[in-house]
Amino acid sequence: MAVVGTRKPSSYGKDQCEKIIQGLSSNNVLIVSGLAYGVDTIAHQCALKYGLSTVAVLGHSLDRIYPSLNTNLARKILQNGELISEFVSGTKPDRENFPKRNRIVAGMVDAVIVIESAERGGALITADIAHSYNREVMAIPGRVNDYLSGGCNWLIIDNKAALVRDSTDIMKIMNWDKSGKYIQKELNFDELNEKQRKVMRILYENKKINIDQLAMLSTYKMQELPALLLELEMKGLIKSYPGNSYEIF
């Protein structure tokens, strides 16, 4: 799970970040972030504090640490995790590198949670990329007039992120058991017709998939899939997401 957010979190954001990671400490969950100031730093520190492995994806080469204040934290991460970078030696922590690394953060996880973010910032870039990758996106809500919760609230309102209050909500959304593994549901296809069964098998094998991919894998015409999917959703077997993505409920 990627944990991202503002570089200047409030006490509320700090508390929520630790609460979430502490709640996941009994599960085998890898915490991924970017070693930046703020929520990133807190996420790595809390992962180490509660015995979880953590990975830092850097916006510069591996021959330096930025910010330099996190040098000791980086050493501790290497004891129970990894530092990752796509940049060649000598690459400075230039401003444009950090949005680039966000695609790696989003791509290597099952889910991204935004702890606290304004309406613009790197955390929202990561959330948008994760959404385009069909990853789960979650956000901690905040007060409507709170600047640092504007981005989180917007993600929830725009249906790009699920509202989560604690680790229990995360576990339910991710369908994780206590070991952090996906719970495979037993599916009964007896009451479904042949086309519905085929769609369900594809969804079962791919977890979450958009309608274009589903059309390609099923060989069904794009025109007939919305009705099929609606029937399955009405039966309570699948759930839909923005961008015409679907998964088994």
Secondary structure, 3 states (H helix, E strand, C coil): CEEECCCCCCHHHHHHHHHHHHHCCCCCCCEEECCCCCHHHHHHHHHHHCCCCEEEECCCCCCCCCCHHHHHHHHHHCCCEEEECCCCCCCCCCCCHHHHHHHHHHHCCCEEEECCCCCCCHHHHHHHHHHHCCCEEEECCCCCCCHHHHHHHHHHHCCCCEECCCHHHHHHHHCECCCCCECCCCCCCCCCCHHHHHHHHHHHHHCEEEHHHHHHHHCCCCCCHHHHHHHHHHCCCEEEECCCEEEEC
